[in-house]
Each structure stands twice: as C-alpha cells, then as structure tokens.
C-alpha cells in the first residue's frame, strides 16, 4: 500500500492500512489447506456416522436401496449438524443461535459430500447390492467417503475464505 499522507488532498482520509491487513486473510488464499481439511474431516465424521448407521438400519429392516440411502443421507445431515451443534453449544451459545450456526456452517459441505459419496456408490458396479458382510460394501463406502473428502475440501477452503462455512463456527472457538 502506498503512503499518501504527504499529499494534501489525502490529508483528511483515514489510514486504511490496518483494514487492508484485516481483509487479506479473508480471500481463499488466506485459508490454509490444513484448515479446510480439518473442517472437511469434521463434516466427514458426521457423514460417515450417519451413512453407516443408515445402511445398518436399512439392512437390518430389510429395506430396499432407495429407502436405505434416504435414511443414510438424513442421518448424515443429522450427525453432521449435531457435531457442530455440540461444539458451538459448548462455547455457551443458546440453542437457536447454535442451530443457525450449524446450518450455515455445514449445509453446503454435507450436501457436496453426500452427493459425491452416494454418487460413487450408485455408480460402483454391485455396491448398491452389497451386504454389510461383503468386502465390496466396506471398500465402496471407504473409497466413496475418501473421494467425497477430496472433492469437498476445496469447497470448504473456498467457503472459509469468504467467511462462510466453518469460518462461522471458528468465531465461537476461543
């Protein structure tokens, strides 16, 4: 930033150098890949819990692929939001505010993760019909979650860089 303090026409203007420094961290370049990966791993944990539990419940009740997948997706969102809610509530925030923070922080991340995760499973030959006892079930699930992590991490980096997503949650971590 150039120093304009010597110019008479700029004498009445405030110094913006501190503000420029403050905003430099908000571009996606100011967000580390490690921070984005941690946010994505947080999201992945909730999604994986929901996915596995949904598939176990659907299989135990003998449900078909579609209702089992719907349950798994609903539970992935539920557990993803719940993990964020838990951490924000710990910071002393009221439930309503914490719920809003969880929705703002996780909705896009979970949606992308679920789209990729379930897309891989649907496209993987035989994965939709694999049973919990099959190696194919666990291999497809593991690989689909890994692919979802890789695709979702840049999404989270972009969101955090713009003050969205898990950047909203970080203001409650002191």
N, C-alpha and C positions, 0 to 999 in steps of 0.2 A: 504494500500500500504506500502511495506517495505521501510525503509530508507537505500539506498545503497551508500550514499555519502561517507562513510568511506572506501569503497573498492576501491583500486587504479585502478582496471580495469574499474570501472564505473565513474571515475572522469571526463571524457570528455563528458559524456552523459548529456543532459539537464534534468531538473526536469520535470516529466510528471504529477505531482500530480494535477495541475490546469486543465490539459486536461482531466484527469480521472473524475474530478468533473463535467466538462462541459458535458461529454458524458453520465454521469449517468442518466440524465433526458430524454435521447432520447429513452431508452428502453420502452416498453409498460408499465412497472412497474412505470415509472416516470410520466405517464399521469393519471390524476385523472378521475374517472368515471364521476364526475361533468362536467369536461371539455368536455369529449366525449359526454355526454348528451346534453350540450349546442350546440355543433356542429351538433348533430343529430336533435335537435329541430329546429335549423336554417334551415336545409335541409328539415325537415318535414313541416315547414311552407310553403316553396315554392312548395313542392309536393302537399300539401293539397289544396293550392290555384289553382294550375293547374288541379288537379283531379276534384275538384268541378266545376270549370269553364268549363272544357271539358265536363263533364257529363251534365251540364246545357245546354250548347250549342248544344251538340249532341241530347239531348232530345227535345229541342225547335225546332230543324230542323227535328225531326222525324227519325233520323239516327238509324241504327241498332247497335247492341252491339259492333261489331268489329271496325267500324269507330269511334264510340264514345270513345272507350277505347284507340284507337291510338291517337286521339286528346287529350285526358286527359293525356296520357303519354308524348306527345310532349310538352304540356303546363306545365306539372310538371317539366320537364327539363328546359324549358324556364324560369319559375318563380324561380326555384332553383338557376339557374345561375344568374338571374337578381338581386336577393337579395345579392348575394356575390359580383357581379359587383358593385352594388351601394356602398357597404361598402368599397371596395378597391379603387374605384374612389374617394371617399371622402377623402382618405389618400393622394390624389394628384398624383396618378399613371396614366400614359397615358392609353387610352382605350385598345390598343393592349396588353399591359402587363397585365392589369386588366382582360381582356378576357381569357388570358392564365392561369392566377391565378385561375379564376373561374372554368375553365375546369379541371385543376389539383386538385383543392380543392373538387369539388362536383361530378364529374362524377361517381366514384365508389359508393359513398354514395347514390346518387339519383338512380342509376341503381339497387342497392340492395333493396332500399326502394320500388321502383316501382315493382320489381319482387315479393316481398313479398306481398305488398298491393294488386296488381292485382291478384296474385295467390290466396289469401284469398277470394277475391270477386268472382273469377271464380269458386272456389271450394264450396262456400257457396250456398246451395240449394235455388234457387229462387232469389238470389241477382242480377244476371245479368238482370233479367226481372223486377225488382222492379222500380217503378216510383219515381220521386223526391218527390211526396206527400206521399209515403209509409214510414212507420216507419222502415221497413226492409232495405230500401235503406240507410237511415242515420245510422242505427245501424251497418249494414255491413261495411259501409265506415269508421265509427268511430273505430270499432274494428280492421279492416284491417290496418288502419293507426297506431293504438296502437301496433299491432303485428309488423308492419314494424319498428317502433321506437325501440322496444325491440331487434329485430334482428340486426338492423343497428348500434346501439350504440357500441357494441363490435368491429364492423368493423371500426368505426371511431376512437375508442380508439387505435386499432392496427395501423391504418394509421398515426394518430397524433404522436404516439410513435416512428414512423420511420421517422418523419419529412415530412410526406406526408399529403394529405387531408387538413383539416382546419389548420394544422400547417403552411402551406404555407400562408394562409390568415392572421394568427396572427402576422406575421412579419410586416404587414402593419398597425397594430393597435398600435399606440404609445400613 
